[in-house]
Amino acid sequence: MSSLKEIAHTMTAVPMHQVFDYIPFHERSSKNSALAEEVYEHILREIVFPGEDPKTQIHYGGKITESVVAKELQVSNGPVREAFYRLRQESWIYTDRNRGSFLVDFSDPQIAMDIYRFRVTFETGSFYALASHITDNQKAQLEKIIDRMDEAIRQSDINTFRREDINFHLAVNEMAGGPHYVRVYRPKLMQWYAMAYHVLVRSMGTEQYSKMLEAPGMSTHRQLYDALARRNSHEAAEMISIHFLYVFKLLSDRKNQRT
């Protein structure tokens, strides 16, 4: 059987000239932009960090209606419509002219593969670039995030761990390429976590999920940080590729068990 390292080098990544096909272009000139941003972030939190109550959970593939969201948040339809437009641009929802708007099902194998390929291409480049010029202040910032992640694992606090995990990857990309990198990358990163929560956390439970994060073969975030801190670009890029592949294989195995 091939090792994770061997498989990582044979995976097909998204060519960099295609990466910009994923960039959402949305206008922010409306006077409702600030409120639309709040609505957008609210819906995103509901998708990526759903509550435990099945009556209020957002269901991937389920219908989502502007009027219902506006009523729930007690806002007019204008900012909700603007938020929906952005969500469509970023492929969180899709609209059928005859049936309405629906949340994308991120557990769909093809969608999951597209997100995976994007992350491998984009973030491998970010880790490689950052390792070559990381500063002491940047290392200190990342280490604080890693410390909070380690503490969350010790406390079996999965939501805190997932938030700090997102913060870590966003921080690496911003340090590597600035705010524009984050604007490009954040939607796909959040979609990855929506998929992982749906497939792993809900099905495995928090205790088993915590053990999985410490399993042999998993490139931990501490190891990723150490490669960056050593300013070893090749090691950092290889480690993040293996890290993604390990989690993707877990996702694939879990989905196969459910079908």
Legacy VTK file of the C-alpha trace (Angstrom):
# vtk DataFile Version 3.0
C-alpha trace
ASCII
DATASET POLYDATA
POINTS 259 float
0.000 0.000 0.000
1.311 3.459 -0.879
2.307 5.779 1.943
0.544 9.080 2.509
3.655 10.863 1.294
3.678 8.911 -1.979
-0.030 9.524 -2.527
0.367 13.228 -1.770
2.842 13.618 -4.627
0.526 11.920 -7.131
-2.627 13.923 -6.321
-3.727 16.299 -9.075
-3.857 19.885 -7.850
-5.736 22.807 -9.349
-3.457 24.676 -11.809
-2.704 28.102 -10.375
-4.163 29.881 -13.416
-7.504 28.267 -12.518
-7.421 29.317 -8.871
-8.904 32.708 -9.741
-11.991 30.967 -11.143
-12.936 30.503 -7.491
-12.643 34.164 -6.539
-16.039 35.672 -5.701
-16.700 39.098 -7.170
-19.422 40.930 -5.311
-20.269 44.593 -4.984
-20.196 46.363 -1.626
-21.494 49.748 -2.729
-24.983 49.400 -1.266
-25.886 51.509 1.736
-27.041 48.235 3.301
-23.548 46.720 2.975
-22.716 46.754 6.693
-25.995 45.069 7.588
-25.651 42.671 4.648
-22.221 41.709 5.995
-23.792 40.891 9.380
-26.469 38.769 7.719
-23.830 36.999 5.630
-21.690 36.222 8.699
-24.755 35.043 10.648
-25.684 32.532 7.946
-22.067 31.418 7.690
-21.894 30.734 11.437
-25.100 28.725 11.237
-23.627 26.610 8.445
-20.125 26.075 9.849
-20.982 26.002 13.571
-24.511 24.583 13.736
-26.196 24.146 17.099
-27.045 20.787 18.594
-30.815 21.248 18.420
-32.024 19.336 15.322
-35.064 21.647 15.108
-32.870 24.696 14.462
-29.948 23.122 12.622
-29.279 24.137 9.059
-29.421 21.111 6.769
-27.034 20.915 3.830
-29.022 20.649 0.633
-32.045 22.171 2.393
-34.047 25.182 1.281
-33.174 28.657 2.547
-35.537 31.589 2.016
-34.778 35.315 2.082
-38.083 36.208 3.789
-37.553 33.622 6.544
-34.021 34.863 7.250
-35.207 38.499 7.239
-37.961 37.669 9.740
-35.611 35.680 11.976
-33.046 38.505 12.087
-35.676 41.273 12.106
-34.190 43.112 9.137
-35.556 44.199 5.765
-35.226 42.053 2.669
-32.602 44.346 1.092
-29.531 43.338 3.124
-30.668 39.703 3.126
-30.894 39.766 -0.669
-27.395 41.245 -0.830
-26.079 38.559 1.547
-27.727 35.853 -0.565
-26.076 37.278 -3.667
-22.664 36.994 -2.025
-23.415 33.477 -0.790
-24.313 32.467 -4.335
-21.110 34.025 -5.676
-19.091 32.023 -3.181
-21.011 28.781 -3.896
-22.656 28.449 -0.481
-26.127 28.387 -2.010
-27.617 27.849 -5.430
-30.924 29.032 -6.848
-33.428 27.154 -8.957
-35.721 29.628 -10.673
-38.765 27.434 -10.092
-37.993 26.068 -6.625
-36.019 28.730 -4.767
-32.603 28.800 -3.039
-30.879 25.812 -1.454
-27.750 25.250 0.593
-25.013 23.379 -1.233
-24.448 19.849 0.072
-20.725 19.945 0.863
-20.667 16.209 1.589
-21.236 15.571 -2.128
-18.075 13.704 -3.292
-17.372 15.932 -6.298
-17.845 19.146 -4.310
-15.631 17.764 -1.530
-12.907 16.914 -4.056
-13.075 20.393 -5.618
-12.645 22.028 -2.201
-9.814 19.650 -1.315
-7.925 20.339 -4.550
-8.306 24.077 -4.081
-6.984 23.930 -0.506
-3.997 21.783 -1.454
-3.001 24.118 -4.270
-3.559 27.386 -2.452
-2.325 26.598 1.031
0.707 24.541 0.018
1.902 27.662 -1.771
1.149 29.814 1.278
3.095 27.558 3.662
6.006 27.385 1.236
6.106 31.169 0.859
5.672 32.016 4.541
8.430 29.659 5.692
10.937 31.616 3.648
10.289 34.945 5.385
8.404 34.307 8.650
9.257 36.828 11.376
9.620 36.269 15.111
6.405 38.218 15.737
4.526 36.032 13.264
5.893 32.886 14.900
4.750 34.158 18.295
1.262 34.888 16.932
0.933 31.405 15.432
2.275 29.712 18.552
-0.403 31.383 20.685
-3.074 29.971 18.371
-1.469 26.508 18.581
-1.443 26.724 22.395
-5.182 27.503 22.412
-5.818 24.581 20.056
-3.865 22.199 22.306
-5.836 23.374 25.336
-9.122 22.920 23.490
-8.163 19.326 22.660
-7.303 18.648 26.304
-10.721 20.006 27.284
-12.526 18.163 24.434
-13.834 21.589 23.392
-14.380 20.892 19.697
-15.996 24.227 18.793
-13.081 26.211 20.249
-10.623 23.903 18.519
-12.360 24.376 15.163
-12.434 28.177 15.542
-8.720 28.295 16.394
-7.993 25.860 13.555
-9.666 28.283 11.150
-7.749 31.201 12.734
-4.454 29.338 12.249
-4.969 28.696 8.541
-6.292 32.204 7.885
-3.323 33.696 9.752
-0.820 31.655 7.714
-2.407 32.793 4.454
-2.541 36.446 5.500
1.095 36.339 6.615
2.055 34.726 3.311
0.175 37.006 0.944
-1.723 39.715 2.784
-5.473 40.429 3.129
-6.191 39.580 -0.522
-5.108 35.976 0.093
-7.632 35.755 2.924
-10.469 37.192 0.807
-9.780 34.593 -1.882
-9.213 31.672 0.474
-11.688 32.125 3.324
-14.878 30.897 1.582
-13.293 27.580 0.538
-11.702 27.142 3.960
-15.067 27.616 5.656
-16.736 25.224 3.209
-14.128 22.609 4.092
-15.028 22.964 7.775
-18.738 22.807 7.012
-18.100 19.527 5.200
-15.831 18.167 7.945
-18.367 18.973 10.651
-21.191 17.319 8.764
-19.221 14.158 7.922
-16.934 13.751 10.938
-18.069 15.555 14.077
-21.766 14.760 13.829
-21.174 11.111 13.004
-18.161 10.384 15.230
-19.038 12.394 18.320
-16.720 14.867 20.037
-14.688 12.310 22.028
-13.813 10.129 19.034
-13.156 13.213 16.915
-10.700 14.498 19.558
-8.815 11.191 19.487
-8.690 11.292 15.698
-6.919 14.671 15.816
-4.073 13.089 17.798
-3.848 9.903 15.707
-0.511 8.654 14.311
0.017 9.827 10.745
-1.790 13.119 11.304
0.497 16.089 10.708
-0.500 18.143 13.731
-0.667 21.898 13.725
2.271 21.935 16.143
4.348 20.093 13.535
3.180 22.477 10.841
4.204 25.393 13.046
7.612 23.816 13.747
8.318 23.486 10.005
7.448 27.171 9.537
9.542 28.182 12.541
12.555 26.316 11.091
12.048 28.367 7.904
12.075 25.153 5.882
9.836 25.862 2.875
9.969 22.371 1.381
9.166 20.692 4.684
6.320 23.113 5.409
4.751 22.525 1.977
5.081 18.745 2.267
3.669 18.681 5.797
0.562 20.677 4.900
-0.052 18.464 1.840
0.105 15.317 3.984
-2.074 16.984 6.628
-4.805 17.667 4.066
-4.544 14.206 2.528
-4.899 12.475 5.909
-8.067 14.385 6.762
-9.471 13.931 3.259
-8.957 10.162 3.492
-10.802 10.171 6.826
-13.662 12.091 5.242
-13.780 9.685 2.293
-13.675 6.592 4.515
-16.403 7.996 6.742
-18.677 8.788 3.812
-18.126 5.303 2.373
-19.169 3.784 5.705
-22.414 5.754 5.623
-23.359 4.704 2.078
LINES 1 260
259 0 1 2 3 4 5 6 7 8 9 10 11 12 13 14 15 16 17 18 19 20 21 22 23 24 25 26 27 28 29 30 31 32 33 34 35 36 37 38 39 40 41 42 43 44 45 46 47 48 49 50 51 52 53 54 55 56 57 58 59 60 61 62 63 64 65 66 67 68 69 70 71 72 73 74 75 76 77 78 79 80 81 82 83 84 85 86 87 88 89 90 91 92 93 94 95 96 97 98 99 100 101 102 103 104 105 106 107 108 109 110 111 112 113 114 115 116 117 118 119 120 121 122 123 124 125 126 127 128 129 130 131 132 133 134 135 136 137 138 139 140 141 142 143 144 145 146 147 148 149 150 151 152 153 154 155 156 157 158 159 160 161 162 163 164 165 166 167 168 169 170 171 172 173 174 175 176 177 178 179 180 181 182 183 184 185 186 187 188 189 190 191 192 193 194 195 196 197 198 199 200 201 202 203 204 205 206 207 208 209 210 211 212 213 214 215 216 217 218 219 220 221 222 223 224 225 226 227 228 229 230 231 232 233 234 235 236 237 238 239 240 241 242 243 244 245 246 247 248 249 250 251 252 253 254 255 256 257 258
